[in-house]
C-alpha cells in the first residue's frame, strides 16, 4: 500500500511538473489505445486526423457512444458509492477517475530544405519541433477533460503555453435531449474556432491552413456551449479578447452531415468486445458535410471589430476525400481585409499511405506593409511506419507573391521540401 501511495504521489508530481513546463498542439492521444486495448487506427486515419468513429468519440466526451463500459479494459477508480446519488444533496455526487494517469507523449520533428532560394542556410534540422505531454479522459458519465502541455520551437527559441478544458456533457438531457447541450470551460474553441470540416486539429499536413494563420484564429480561455445529433452539431462560445480592451470575442459554428456514421455514433455496428482489432476500411465514411463558421473579436484600445465568416464542404467516397472552403476577414482597426479560399483532396492508396494535395489562395485588400496576395500549392504523402509512427514528405510551392518576395527577399526562398517524423505513445 505504501509503494502504491508513493507511486501515485510521484505520478501526480511528475504530471504537474510537465503540465507547467510543456504546452503545444497535439491531438492524437495513445492513452485511449491503452484504455480500450485497441489500435490508434480505430479513431485516426492516419493520426491526428479523426475517422468518423474518432469524431463521435471526441464529441461524446472521450467515450465510445452508447456502450462505453462494454469496451473499457482499464477499469476506473470509484469516487463514491452509487448509493450516494440517493442521498444527494446530503452527500457528494459519486464519480470516477481514470485507473491510471491517462497521459501520452507526442514528438514532431522535420528536415526542411529550400532548394531553389538564396538563403544562407538552405536546410534545417528541427528535432524536435514540438514535444508534448497530454492527457484526456472522463470523470464518470458526464464530465470530460483535456490538457495540452507542450514545448514548441519558434525560430531559435522555444515557447510554452499550457492549455486545458473541462466539459460537463449531456447537460439537462431530460429537457433538451441527449447530447444537445454540453458546457465547456477553459481553453475552448478547439475543433470549433475554424471551418468545421477543415481544421488544423484534423489535418496531417505539416503546413497549417492558410486561413487559420492569416486570420489569427486560435484557442483562448473562455466558455463554450455545444451539442450534436445524428446529422448536425453546433458550438457557440465567448472567449478572452485583446488585452487592450475589456470586450470579449464571440464565435459560432454549425455543421450538417448526410450519410456515413452519425455525429452521435449512430449507424455503426460495434459489438461487445468488438473493437480490439481495427476493422477493414475503417477510414471510409461515404458522406457529405456542410459547415458554417463566424467569429467576431475586438482589437486595440478603440475596440475595433475584427470579423471572420466562412463555410466549407467535404465529400467522402470510399478511399477518396475532397473538400473546399472560403473565409473572409475584415480588421476594422487596420483596414485590411482578406479573402481566402482553398481546395484539397487525399486518397488512401493503402491503409498506411495517403497522398494529398491542397491549393490555397488569398486576396488582400488595402494591405499593410509586408502583406500581399498569396497563392500556394501543398503536395505530399503521409505514411504510417507503424500505427503510432508517421512520416510525411511534403512540398510547398508559392505561385503568387511569396512572403519573402513581398518583404524584399528572393522569390524562391519560401518554396520548401520537408520530411516530417511524428510519433506518439
Protein Blocks (a to p, Z undefined) as FASTA:
>chain_A
ZZmmmmmmmmmmmmmmmmmmpgcddfbdfklmmmnopafklmgccdfbdcfklmmmmmno
opaehilmlmpmbdcddebdfklmmmpckbccdddddfbdcddddddddddddfkbccfb
lcdcdddfbdcddddddehjlbccddddddddehjaccdddddddddehihklmnoghka
ccdedjehihklccfklcfklccbfbdcfklmmnopacddddddddddfkbccddddddd
dfkbcbdcddddddddeejjdfkopaiacdehilmbccehklgccddddddddddddedj
kopacddddddddddehjbccdddddddddfknopacddddddddddfbfkbccdddddd
dddehiaehiacdddddddddddfbfkbccdddddddfbhpfklmnopafklmgccdddd
dddZZ
